[in-house]
Amino acid sequence: MTTETTFASLGLAEPIMRAIADAGYTTPTPIQAQAIPQVLEGGDLLAAAQTGTGKTAGFTLPILHHLSTRAAQAPKPGRPRCLILVPTRELAAQVEESVKTYGKYLSLTSMVMFGGVNINPQFKALKSRVDILVATPGRLLDHLGQKTVDLSGVEILVLDEADRMLDMGFIRDIKKVLAVLPKQRQNLLFSATFSDEIRTLANGLLHNPKSVEVARRNTTVEIIEQSMHRVPQAHKRDLLAHLIKRHDWQQVLVFTRTKHGANKLAEKLIKDGITAAAIHGNKSQSARTKALASFKDGGVRVLVATDIAARGIDIDQLPQVVNFELPNVPEDYVHRIGRTGRAGTTGSALSLVDDEEIGYLRDIEKLIKRSIVRVEVEGFTPPPKSELMSDERPPRPPQGRGGQRQGQNAGQRPGQGARQTQPGNRSASGRTPQGTPAAGSAKPAARPAPNRAAPNNQSQPRKPRPQAALFSAKPGSRGH
């Protein structure tokens, strides 16, 4: 395709063209210019593009055209004609929003379906006509099990962000869904990266597919400025607060490796006078939606997210992404920084790298085939050690037993300081009250001997508290 390609030259229906014009677009992105004609032809497609290059419109536009120009065969309530599978709630909401935006002048109906919310409104929606269903695999299987959705009329199947679905272990769920779909259908597989696993999935799913790849596999967007600071893990929170204030960043997306880390970082930034919110899998969907909306409209300067929760975050002209911790999967780095530099805009991605993360850094640089620029930090003085340790929780004892008391090693948590193994472990906080030995632990330290003789007590340790008392913390007080 040449650079002169316009939406008008792609042959899309007039109501769709009106919606595209309303959105202010005239020229398709490279993935759209190549994918839309292929989808309109009706064959299967395997398409890959860098994150932020317009993949969603690359399949929603031709799907809307197809469904609006072809009559439905035996339409029934809860029997969609198109099924779009995505890995996360946020991405599901984003894709369905795109369907509504470009289909607003059509009579087609759409529905989004994901977990973490009350299922009853979804039951009600499925009692009406649904042309396009956007769903996460888990919640879709819930509906299939209760026979509230009928997939026998699916004409087009889309797997979006297929690489992430494989990473999240959805392959079995996907196969269960495929088993109930009609054999005759159009299959579209869209992905931010082309891994060998994706090609294996495509070989079993697609029939004589056309392939579209607008960039070298697993590359990062060239217009994103990438840099890194070498900094000890214990100093990262203070350094990030310093950088946000010094550069006056007004909209920053920060990635952490753990849910607990996201919460603690957001709390630290708020304490330093920087508006922040955290989103991750343990947050309710309403809380995640509210935090994302506040971030988009400028009410919150910093959004701290884990990788899974951040998939589907689509913010126009997001200027800054920070890797508070490097991901241990190199491909996730590509997805993370792809939140900025979207659709041709410039962006910046900064990584804070501890010595123990150098191996991750090398793996990332090997994948993207470029070195990330090392930058020295100016004007930053690390706080005293006592301040660093003040709000940290202790690491969890191995296997949850035989550990130390809550008050010991209070300056460390998984993923920080000397304890950097098992970054995803939960804390023992909330399970063992402070000062109480954990179940199965060694004897508590003996008290100083009293002045008076107590021959019957000298050889026996103090009785441990009853098991019920050890686990008497209120519900909801566990680490995550």
C-alpha positions, 0 to 999 in steps of 0.5 A: 500500500502507498502512503496515499491510501485513504479510508475512502479508497477502502470501499467501506460502507457510507455510514461507517465512513461518516463515523470515521469522519466524525472521529477525525480520521482520513488516512489509515495506519499501515496495519489498517491499510493492509488488514482492512482489504484482506478482511473484506475479502472474507479469508482468514488473517494473521496480522501483527503490528506494534502496540498503538498502531491501530490494530483494533480499527483494523478489524472492527471497521471491516467487521462492521461493513460485513455485518451491515451488508449481509443479512443475518441467518436466523437471528435469535436473542443472545446469538452473536454473529461476531465473537471477539476474544480478548485477554483483559477487562480493560481491553474488552471495554476498549474494543467494544467502545471502538465498535460503538464509535464506528458503528453508531450509524448502523443498526448493529448491536454490541455487548461487552462481557467480562468477569469481576462484575455482577453477571445478572445484567449480562444475563439480561442483555443476552435476552436481546439481540447481540450482533457483536460480542466482545468477551474475555474467555473465562466469563464467556465459558461461565455463560456457555456453562449456563447456556445463556449465550448461543455461539452457533451463529458466529460468522467471524471470530477474532482473537485480539492480543493473542500473545497475551492470552497465551501468556496468561494461560488461556489456551485451554479456554480458547480451545473450549470456545473453538469447540462450540463454534461453527466450522464455517467461519472467518478467523482473524488473529491479531497480535502485538508480537509474532512469537513462535507460539502464536504461529503454532496457534495460527497453524491450528486455527487459520485456513490458508491465511493471509499474513500482515506484519507491518514491522519487524517482530517484537520491535519497539516503536522507533519514535519512543525515546527509551532510557534507564537509570541505575538505582537500588530498589530501596531508592526507587520510590523516592527517585520516581517522586523526584523525577515527577516533580523535577520534570513536572510530568502531568500524566505518567503510567508506571508499571510494577511487577506486583499488586502489592508493589503497585499499592505501596507506590501509589500510597508513597506518591500520594504522601509526597503530594502527587495524585496517584491511583493503582489498578491491578487484578485485585481491584474491583472493576468499578475501582479500575474504571474510576481510576482509569477515567481519572487518569484520562481526564487529568484528575490523577497524574500517575497511574500505577499498574501491573502488566495484565491490568494495563493491557487495553489502556488506550490514551491518546498522546500519553507522554510518559511511561515508567518501568518501576521494575523491569518485566521478567518477560522481555516481550512485556517491555514492548507492550508496556512502552507501547502505551506511549508513542501511539499512532505516530505521536512521540513518547518517552519510556524510562526504566528504573533498574536495580543491579539484580535486574541487569539480566532482565535488561540484557534480555530486553535489549537482545529482543529489541535489538538496541541498547537502552540509553543509560542516564545519570540522575542529577539533583537526587539525594537518597533519603536516610535508611531509617526513612526507607524502612519505615513503611515496608512490610516483612517478607513472607516466611517460606511456605508460610511456616517456620518464619520470624515474628512480624516485627522482625526484618520489617524493612523488607518485602518481596521484590525489595532489598535483600529479598528479591526472590518470589516477587509475586508472593503475598505477605504474611501480614494479617495472618500472624499478629505482631509479636506472635510466633507463627504456627509451626515456628521455633520456640519463642524467646524465653523471658528473663528469669525472675528473682524468685525460684520457679523450678516447675517453669524453668524447663518449659517454654511459654504456651503458644496461642491457640490456632484460632487466635493466630488467624483472628485478623479481620477478613480482607486484611491479607496482603493483596 
